Amino acid sequence: MRTDSSPGTLPAREHLPAGDAGTPVLDVVIPVYNEEKDLPPCVRRLHEHLARTFPYTFRITIADNASTDTTPLVAARLAAEIPEVGTVRLELKGRGRALRTVWSASDAPVLAYMDVDLSTDLNALLPLVAPLISGHSDLAIGSRLARASRVVRGPKREFVSRAYNLILRGSLQARFSDAQCGFKAIRRDVAQVLLPLVEDTGWFFDTELLVLAERAGLRIHEVPVDWVDDPDSTVHIVRTAAEDLKGVWRVGKALATGSLPLDRLTRPFGDDPRDRELTGVPHGLARQLVGFCVVGGLSTLFYLVLYSAFRQAVGPQTANALALLVSAVANTAANRRLTFGVRGRGGAVRHQAQGVVVFGIGLALTSGSLAALNAAGDSPAHSTELAVLIAANLAATVLRFLLFRAWVFPDRTEPVPPPTATSSARPPYAWPHQATAHPHAAEATDALARPRPARPHSTDPGDTR
């Protein structure tokens, strides 16, 4: 898993301008491997659709993944025939590698890709990229599992797709519905900081990109699509599934250990500059409250189970102290990671030490409650003990949250200074960015930037299929 530092916190999203002369707003990449037959009708159909319906300038880029047939020659002929078409040749296979190479070199502010079989209805393309152009979202994906989607495919692929997405939800807590649909788009400014963190170069590239984006708090827009399965698809389902599961394990491990600097990808709250000028307002209070309540509820159940177990062997005060100590360590660790978003091992010992102090306060409240109960009557019932402990724990929980927020895990984030004239003077879509980040960026630049003679759009009805 890559741990390279990304360029920095993303700026607030803004509606993209119409674009400079000669600079396309949208760059649609078509990754191909030995697709000499399907490539021409795909490119012509996509070009005709964009020329007829898309209100911005565009480019279609054919990314050849080390094809061994005549695909490179076919791609070159299409590029020579259609001004808006470019081609890039890669000597190594991998859809993720192809997308990374072309997206890293492209000058278009919105980057997209689709599979060469065009299984997804092209009428979903404008709804896919519109939220990115408007500044509403950071990424957009087509979903075959949305309620409004219409999908035609065999039971085996249906089962594999739904099982895979259930695995993502259960293991990586993914909230997007369809990771595998070959119909996605991303803003270029987001791609610049997100791509260096994505390690996979094959089919898992999409999933890794989406999981990291979601964990970083970026906004993912989903579009229901009409999708028809390609019966001639060359994707090896078993091998691809095995590689995907390995990727899930690798990404899950990296997220659990906090080795990814996802905090660098956060955006300012809201696009109104006044949102960034407010001072003295707690950040993320609602989210922290929800996370603390969930962790607290689970910790309380854990505590009660421990208390009941310890109570079989020792007295109530000793059982309470032992149960509270064990659950407090687990509670501090869970709140550190899930509620307050502290990643990595730095400061973990100090946080646990402070958590022990908070534990001492909770112990005083609960022990005092037990002492008062025993003073009020001899041998109270076990259910009465549990009820008193629950009430005392609720009071201790409120105090624990306040101490965690203000003392153990204070928000030390410095306010982001407003952009200066110098920082905003850079052109927003400079072409040769990240030129050394990927070995094929120079090839993509040469292939996409070369001038082409103007040609009329094809009107041949045979161009569609």
DOBANU-838312 format. One record per residue: x, y, z of N, C-alpha, C in turn. Coordinates in steps of 0.001 Angstrom, whole numbers, plus 500000, padded with zeros to 6 digits. Atoms other than C-alpha are relative to their C-alpha. Last residue first. Layout:
<sites>
XYZXYZXYZ/...
</sites>
This chain:
<sites>
500367501414499988475486498981466683498925499736501032/500562500468498718476281502457465620499691498531499887/499040499796498914478666503648462883499472499529501332/499364501259499639476541502082460148500965500118501137/500850500735499079474354505152460109500584498672500407/500283501307500559477297507109458636499140499222500960/501463500151500030477025510664459934499607498667499408/500506501071500836480659511022461003498484499936500091/500439501165499252481489514398462471499441498961499043/501419499996499631483311516759460120499658498739500767/500773500875500867487106516849460258498541500082500418/501431500006499716489502519442461680499285499121498985/500804499194500910493123518491461247498526499881500352/500725500785500989494809517106464356499248500941499060/501061499310500734497433518553466661499366499080498966/499586499668501361499365516246469033498856500638499226/499820498573500258498376516616472684500333500318498550/501232499237499866496858513219473385500136501439499533/501071500553500808499604510963472087498756500865500023/499707499888501427502492513054473290498817499538499159/499963498593500369501009513519476758500224500163498510/501371499528500093500091509848477048499953501453499567/500623500576501180503625508800476191498589500527499828/499470499304501170505051511273478728499390499445498721/500650498696500123502738509931481441500481500738498764/500615499862501307503850506352480822499337501355499794/499061500148501112506393506083483625499387500238498638/500277501285500614504111507544486313500812499871498723/500614500909499043504811510315488811499800498614499414/499064501045499605507348512100486650499366498967500925/499323500570501155504948514240484659500935498876500382/499548501318499594502673514774487625500756499305498879/499879500227498571501115517761485877500383498551500260/499027501049499656501956518505482251500135499784501495/499951501289500674498683520172481203501014499031500577/498725500084500712497945523005483668500175498586499466/499895501282500684494248522946484570501271499961499157/500661501100499328493652525591487225500187498664499320/501135500402500830496290528010485930499364498751500569/499685501125500862498457529022488901498794499654499143/499580499538501313497644532538490149500308498854499059/501056500194500987495538531220493006500428500410498618/500385501393500081498453530666495366498944499758498950/498921500819500562499992534067494603499563498572499819/499942499751501436496750535976495071501073499144499345/499438498713500370496343534382498435500023500146498494/499033499999501100494045531572499427500461501399499674/500633499757501295492415531943502849501035500059498906/499994498589500381494352530348505705499333500195498652/499345499852501297493214526862506764499971501460499593/500857499534501090492397526864510459500793500205498726/499898498571500208494800524794512576499078500435498873/499845499608501398493639521345513556500031501505499862/498894499035500101494245520740517256500222500463498570/499817499653501408490891519098517934501055501085499904/500437498659500416491270517689521435500260500215498520/499903499862501462491508513901521856499538501392499555/499265501147500559492237513250525564500222500163498501/498708500254499377491332516658527030500799498887499309/499272498800499594488342518435525478501425499717500470/499983498958501039486779515659523413500890501178500380/499334500483501214487658512740525656500163501128498992/498566500082499718486745514690528799500775499503498785/499486498640499849483351515692527409501502499987500264/499955499368501324482671512173526171500592501399500086/498892500582500765483656510648529532500114500653498626/498765499376499528481357513026531460501202499493499198/500050498586500388478391511954529362501291500706500398/499795499921501450479396508298529724499997501446499518/498568500045500270479822508554533496500298500147498513/499421498737499524476216509687533846501495500046499712/500498498943500885475050506817531661500579501356500400/499199499985501217477323504443533587499528501054499009/498728499363499690475684505389536865500886500079498767/500244498572499776472245504622535455501309500743500294/500325499407501300473457501292534050499780501504500146/498760499838500764475159500435537344499738500622498629/499257498885499417471955501070539292501282500263499207/500739498770500313469955498839536937500743501224500545/499792499659501409472616496094537088499299501314499633/498619499552500180472625496109540908500249500453498569/499954498645499450468849495919540951501403500578499874/500624499112500988468929492919538623500012501445500472/499027499769501077471423491219540955499435500944498938/500088500951501112469037491659543884501002500365498902/500926499633501074470156493753546869500037498970498876/500056500974501094471866491904549725498980500377498930/499096501149499981471111494261552660499716499090498812/500656501275499682469475497614551967500989498864499923/501449499831499914470254501326551559499285498715500383/500324499332498742473934500965552403498498500129500197/499804500956498900474343498372549663499678500624501352/501035501032500091472796500748547121500121499009501154/501263499419499538474937503682548278498883498974499976/499902499824498553478074501565547949498703500574500569/500141501310499371477020500433544486500044500118501526/501391500417500148476452504042543383499765498642500646/500804499250499046479786505099544843498535499621499920/499749500577498674481469502307542954499201500726501070/500688501287499895479793503440539734500210499356501362/501461499860500114480699507094540098499298498671500206/500501499322498802484215506497541438498479500126499961/499984500956498892484906503923538726499452500634501275/501137500898500156483816506378536067499915498977501116/501194499204499696486230508959537440498748499142499874/500064499805498558488993506357537539498778500804500407/500524501231499400488218505339533956499862500163501515/501444499924500236488759508965532883499314498770500597/500488498952499095492168508719534531498492500156499860/500049500593498668492726505391532754499512501016501033/501225500772499892491777507048529464499853499328501347/501066499046499711494526509597530036498653499284500123/499763499514498640496976506722530265498936501018500404/500483501018499078495414505115527179500204500429501449/501464500012500033495806508358525240499439498960500959/500483498826499259499432508691526353498470500008500046/499754500254498574500167505128525213499480501162500850/500947501004499513498488505700521832500174499748501500/500815499508498885500304508994521190499066498977500598/499484498844499292501558507883517771499055500485501079/499688500341498612500304504416516894500516501183500812/498601500259499680498560505285513647500196499759501494/499426501166500666495195506911513096501474499847500372/498559499997499784493156509232515342500576498715499420/499218500114501231489682509611513813501502500079500178/499190498796500158487901510946516911501007499901498858/500729498763499682485012508489516998500810501243499684/501271499863500699486379505418515199499316501341500246/499968500275501431490090505265516034498690500397499309/498821499380500617490445506874519448499958499855498489/500302498575500201486904505924520416501157500725499338/501041499872501024487679502237519831499659501459499730/499443500365501301490997502327521708498974500190498890/499061498944500411489483504238524643500573499712498618/500767498808500359486526501847524844500899501122499520/500604500226501308488736498746524756499236501230499521/498901500088500964490845500074527618499449499811498587/499499498639500216487700501152529497501154500010499005/500847499334500997486076497723529014500489501421499720/499849500664501299488982496011530758499179500723498928/498641499799500494489095498528533634500167499399498598/499884498632500493485305498654534101501391500263499426/500791499858501233485010494889534306500157501391499409/499371500775501070487864494642536838499255500188498677/498719499393500350486564497485539016500662499269498840/500237498742500693482950496264538952501311500629499538/500515500323501337483943492709539823499777501265499183/498877500518500788486058493967542723499555499679498577/499054498911500232483218496129544071501178499537499132/500463499020500983480578493430543544500997501109499711/501033499107499535482471490615545301499641501065498979/499564498990499038484442487946543505498814500870500402/498827500415499216483942484653541653500400500990501073/500134501381499544480507484757540021501130499591500934/500806500021498771480633488548539909499817498585500539/499138499819498835483505488368537418499226499854501315/499054501119499929481209486893534752500879500106501236/500746501209499624478320489270535425500930498807500126/500389499883498586480715492215535416499264498743500467/498829500220499149482306491096532154499629500041501485/499635501415500125478937490778530425501192499676500894/500982500776499234477858494140531815500288498505499927/499778499808498554481070495805530606499048499133500830/498778500731499674480760494365527096500274500063501508/500341501423500061477175495577526895501199499140500385/500858500291498852478288499002528099499586498539500023/499152500116498805481169499048525627499175499664501235/499305501288500058478804498296522736500876499786501234/500983501069499847476560501164523749500632498627499994/500424500074498609479513503489524289498982498904500247/498931500636499232481008502700520896499587499845501456/499901501388500462477698503487519210501060499252500790/501167500732499497477148506589521343500048498534499579/499805500248498567480692507814520708498838499205500577/498980501025499808480307507393516950500203499650501461/500547501272500492477019509299516916501005498872500228/501026500449499063478412512055519120499428498653499587/499330500550498830481562512305517013498992499487501029/499430501301500356479522512695513826500664499352501205/501092500952500205477410515457515397500543498608499689/500605500375498726480444517277516790498918498943499820/500408501399500007482421517192513529499305499550501263/500023500662501291484233520472514163499556498549500175/499444501363499981483373522516517259499859499354498631/501085500954500216482747526191516418500586498603499999/500592500429498741485202528643517994498850499036499848/499048500413498967485957530378514729499240499580501242/500583500120498677483916530724511547501044499485500983/499562498883499172485979531864508555499445499916501414/498602500200499633485849528622506577500518501115500903/499874501236499240482060528453506429501420499801500491/500299499714498597482020532136505427500114498746500862/498798499617499242483831531169502229499729500288501469/500115498601499617480638529383501067501235500377500813/499341499177501000481639526130499358499894501493500305/500803499052500760480830523928502324500820500830499041/501429500206499812483082522331504914499227501070499242/500639499088499045486596522490503497498511499712500091/500351498694500569487717519344501659499471500918501100/501253499390499593489520516360503098499806501349499335/500920499894501128492214514601501087498708500709500360/499523498964500919495098515148503528499034500222498841/500416498697499495493180513256506220500456501119499086/501268499602500610493584510150504049499527501357500491/500264498612499580497276509873504944498710500536499403/500324499139501141497279506045504646499672501409500479/498786499687500764499105503899507223499741500904498802/499874498554500163496255504000509743501204500420499201/498746499536499386496783500377510826500208501503499850/500006500329498573493152499422510193501244500517500708/500922499102499309493044501265506874500010499753501500/499434498646500021496171499513505613499101500992500726/498869499963499071494862496114506735500599501401500065/500522500044498638491528496687505027501097500077501037/500531498677499689493294497760501842499450500042501423/498898499035499946495417494597501749499501501386500399/499186500247498801492559492241502659501087501059500141/500821499631498840490212493783500065500800499816501287/500005498541499886492983493594497456499196500475501197/498677499613499501493481489887498107500085501511500181/499994500330498569489726489438497717501355500310500632/500776498984499286489847491294494391500002499733501504/499174498802499897492669489088493123499272501100500768/498913500283499065490619485979493907500897501221500200/500557500005498641487518487427492247501088499753501033/500260498615499609489511488284489101499466500077501427/498716499353499747490897484749488892499808501440500459/499396500591498809487425483224489308501320500697500336/500712499651498776485670485614486891500722499478501235/499954501276499288488155485517484013499454500231501408/499589499903498598487099488594482004499924498619500655/498827500843499779486967487830478254500481500041501448/498990499396499125483424489157477778501122499007500275/498662500317500499481638487531474819501105500588500863/499751501444499903478210487372476516501394499599499554/499327500390501232478304491151477154500316498511500077/498770500786499891475756491840479878500552499660498618/500213501299500640473185494569479250501328499254499977/498774500774500259473105497601481555499650498631499438/500527501134500750470605500403482049501210499238499470/499707500190501418472142502642484677499166498859499437/500588501261500463471306504159488054500188499862498490/500976499840501073473781506994488746499423498627499649/500370501239500673475734507187491994498888500248498994/501341499937500575477571510308493208499716498705499245/500144500912501132480566509860495502498546500016499539/501388500279500378481452512743497832499949499175498727/500358499401501284484874512682499465498602499544499586/501120499074499892485081511890503176499635500689498704/499479498639499866488568510365503093498886501035500092/499419499866498662487076506935503806500565501400500223/501080499972499016484872507338500726500539500172501412/500726498739500145487785508278498475498901500114501057/499168498941499443489901505415499818499294501355499914/499912500186498549487099502916499228500820501121500636/501259499600499375486332504279495746500077499889501528/500194498566500180489936504150494497498754500475500743/499053499321499114490477500685495954499830501505499924/500439500161498615487325499397494298500916500746500957/501234499241499758488178500823490903499599499955501466/499704498568499999491791499557490944498763500822500340/500351499495498674490666496015491851500236501511500114/501448499814499877490616495108488146499588500574501352/500901500862500754494327495623487611498544500340500233/499909499636501411496998498151488610499066499174499131/500356501035500971496415498120492369500071500534498571/498912500903500374498365500575494523499643499058498867/500585501243500510496088503577494929501113499115499457/500279500884498877497577506303497160499480498643499559/498760500482499378499296508174494311499780499043501169/499314501059500746495915508215492476501312499545500632/500472501331499630494085510191495175500779498883499306/499590500326498633495901513541495101499606498593500414/498603499644499766495866514148491352500476499593501389/499140501071500493492602512249490883501468500287500302/500084501109499053490778514747493093500930498870499579/499311499552498793491985517718491031499952498924501087/498565500130500129491040515767487904500744500453501251/499430498679500270487433515270488925501528499883499990/499348499359498862486420511626488707500476501381499581/499388498706500308484240509485486441500544500600501285/499664499146498865482995505885486348500633501304499524/500618498747500429481349503312484072500181500992501141/498979499302500782482847499836484203499500501297499420/500561499510501256480492498664486973501047500834499261/499427500626501174482613496844489543499458500506498673/498597499644500205482181498843492732500524499577498640/499471500819501093478383498895492854501432500430499688/500734501231500278476388500085495888500655499101498972/500423499944501399478525502723497571499466498624499595/501399499594500093478484502492501379499538500165498552/500294499197501191481708500548501894498511500311499940/501081499043499694482222499354505477499707500935498812/499440498654500118485521497705504448498980501095500282/498593499951499600484739494134505561500580501405500001/499723500632498723480944493863505612501423500175500481/500759499349498936480121496398502924500346499415501366/499470498651499796482909495212500649499274500712501136/498700500138499342481891491573501129500601501379500289/500281500310498600478284492473500308501294499840500790/500373498747499355479542494159497132499595499785501452/498813499162499845481356490995496128499667501303500720/499185500553498914478321488800496794501227500876500252/500642499682498724476107491079494691500806499457501181/500010498554499773478486491016491728499408500345501360/498642499549499703479207487288491932500016501486500342/499610500484498674475509486394492173501381500523500392/500831499301499026474512488573489207500409499599501417/499432498663499827477447487264487172499197500807501018/498665500120499412476322483682487778500613501368500239/500038500164498538472614484452487262501386499922500636/500206501349499524473130485828483731500053499893501511/498792500812499913472732489463482789499677498649500620/500200501294500652470125492069481838501329499256500050/498825500827500286470054495067484164499566498683499371/500563501109500781467631497950484570501170499192499464/499197500568501083468620500371487319499232498880499299/500494499548501298466015502320489315500780499424498821/501389500406500220466537500376492529499507500351498598/500959499013499504470323500737492360498580499556499646/500732500533498859472345497550491848499055501012500624/500951500979500508473654498294488344499111499448501107/500387501087499107475317501454489584498965499110499334/501231500628500428477262503924487454499702498815500889/499956501375500471479865505820489412498629499591499478/501324500467500394480653509456490113500141498595499437/499985501155500873483574511047491950498573499633499642/498596500240500322484153514415493612500179498842499033/499412501261499571480590515722493777501452499894499553/500747500647498927478611518986493634500721498790500566/499314499842498728481136521036491683499294499342501157/500660498961499190478839521529488682500716500266501310/499851498702500661481216519656486375499421501113500856/498589499648499893481454516734488778500258501367499371/499703499578498622477682516551489290501467500371500196/500575498691499656477224516604485461500280500418501438/498967498967499867479669513734484811499440501356500415/498832500449499249477392510754485431500960501145500269/500277499997498553474139512438484401501181499563500848/500144498608499555475816513147481018499585500084501467/498696499340499947476996509548480625499896501447500486/499600499737498611473743507812481619501288500795500091/500829498904499492472300508116478094500326500327501459/499269498728500023475261505997477004499162501174500472/500664499082500922473524502778478070500654501374500090/500801498950499359476061500638479905499411500930498952/501152500656499373477239497454478161499063501022500645/501106499042499862479454499627475955498746499318500540/501225500652500461481638496590475108498785500915500073/500115499955501453484746498784475272498718499350499506/499528501205500655484365499402478978499692500042498510/501041500994500211483934502944480212500599498818499260/499638501176500791486212505641481601498774499113499854/500947501105499918485943509156482917500566498792499286/499437501212500587488116512181483686499014498859500201/500823501152499633486758515678484321500506498789499226/500378499906498586489144518676484405499102498869500479/501439499769499840490752517620481094499638500054501482/500227498614499593494538518076480916498523500299500215/501058499248500676495279514356480852499878501416500539/499460499124501041498650512971481931498958500899499367/498913499185499451497721511383485268500525501002498987/500559498975499113494368510212483910501093500903500563/500703498991500792496068508436481011499453501105500889/499103499353500952498638506574483090499303501134499252/499075499143499276496373505802486052500885500788499033/500734498827499524493632504515483764500932500961500739/500389499160501135496011502215481885499290501269500464/498791499342500509497622500886485063499662500938498844/499631498938499078494198500186486562501231500752499549/500919498883500198493169498275483459500338501160500924/500591499522498754496287496144483604499097501190499767/501443500125499862498644494881480921499534500575501343/500388500914498926502155496195480326498488499986500128/499349501280500237503587497731477126499708498978501090/499262500429498812501155500638477189500566498610499733/499562501384499994500024502389473981500802499720501267/498813500180499167498020505605474154500322498511500027/499647501360499619495447506694471586501310499983500770/498568500185499816493607509911470866500272498571500424/499541501300499511490120510606469465501524499988500089/500136500060498543488546514064469156500490498692500600/499149499032499285489884514642465630499942499857501515/500897499184499172488372511403464220500839500955500843/501276499714500656490098509676461273499147501005500768/499750499190501190493705509727462457498713500443499331/499461498715499561492741508582465941500277500920498817/501101499220499426490519505840464489500478501381500429/500872499575501106493365504630462274498834500844500520/499324498925500730495765504591465250499146500506498845/500074498778499188493306502590467345500649501171499275/501388499537500056492915499987464579499852501302500778/500213499436501335496686499724464261498592500537499853/499277498729500129497108499294468039499810500657498636/500662498898499286494269496681468118500779501314499900/499871498755500770495936494531465435499312501181500684/500623500093501323496553491604467793500167501338499288/499138500777500896499020491392470702499382499794498626/500700500933500892497484494113472858500992499303499076/499059501009500515499771495651475491499315498960499130/499268500727498954496958497453477329500831498865499401/499702501361500430495845499924474637500902499311501030/498824500440499232494330503024476213500246498533499692/499890501453500028491981504607473641501297499621500712/498648500540499990491317508217474614499953498481500048/500074501443499778488086509980473679501421499452499887/498985500816500653488174513779474064499719498539500327/499667501315499465485461516267474911501141499380499215/498997500662500824484233519827474518500447498703500667/498638499505499800481076520641476425500942499297499019/499907498548500248477325520376475691501396500587500179/499195499440498920477308516567475231500265501480499752/500702499702498752474344515346473182500822500737501043/501416499650500148475194514993469463499378500517501291/500131498866500918478986515072469517498557500479499902/499467498797499368478999512870472625499844501226499106/500856499629498871476680510272471094500493501286500661/501255499457500534478496510205467750499093500461501131/499735498679500573481835509802469510498728500639499464/499776499055498907480547506950471676500235501406499462/501279499803499306479110505105468664500139501013501126/500882499201500860482264505653466644498647500264500665/499514498618500060484521504514469482499068500862499157/500101499363498683482505501365470202500381501467499921/501392499600499736481988500448466544499814500675501347/500538498982500925485768500682465924498533500349500255/499554498625499781486895498884469161499397501009499020/500996499168499317484790495722468993500387501466500094/501330500093500598486792493798466372499019500991500605/499965499486501369490363494809467214498619499999499344/501385499663500341489714494343470943499911500558498584/500403500875501108492945492586471953498518500183499653/498984501025500190493224494462475269499476499017498954/500256501139500876491337497720475643501183499041500017/498903500963499906490954500559478165499688498763499148/500489501338500302488499503212476882501192499044500082/498982501000500301489220506597478473499320498647499751/500534501345499786486718509454478303501038498979499547/499129500968500668488307512899478718499493498603500357/500139501410499656485788515632479527500966499156499181/500514500065498638486254519407479608499957498556500480/501308500638499782488451519374476529499605500044501465/499918500871498836491235521949476147498640499369500255/499206501180500280491499523405472642500146499051501164/500084500416501388490306526834473697500938498830499772/499227499202500934490239526955477463499826499469498584/498728500543500468487447525319479375500698500929499034/500233500662501277483740525952479994501276499426499428/500217499078501131484580526713483596499802499218498718/498905499914500955484112524032486271499689501010498905/500496500336501331481642524764489043501131500202498999/500616498888500721483604524912492276499503499495498659/500456500270501363484622522350494868499355501239499392/501445500152500099486474523718497893499615499762498551/500757498752499884490214523163497760498504499711499944/500671499590501231491738519758498466499294501331500207/501442499975499868494110519461501398499366500542498730/500533499162498942497657518710500358498495499960500020/499621498586500055499915517409497608499414500858501102/500696499337501086499556513751498697500276501492500057/500755498830499571502183512153500889499348500645498793/499459498718500431503205508759499596499126501129500518/500159499045498898501966505870501726500583501346499629/499198498780500084501385503352498969499713500897501195/500847498798500000500000500000500000500870501235500000/
</sites>
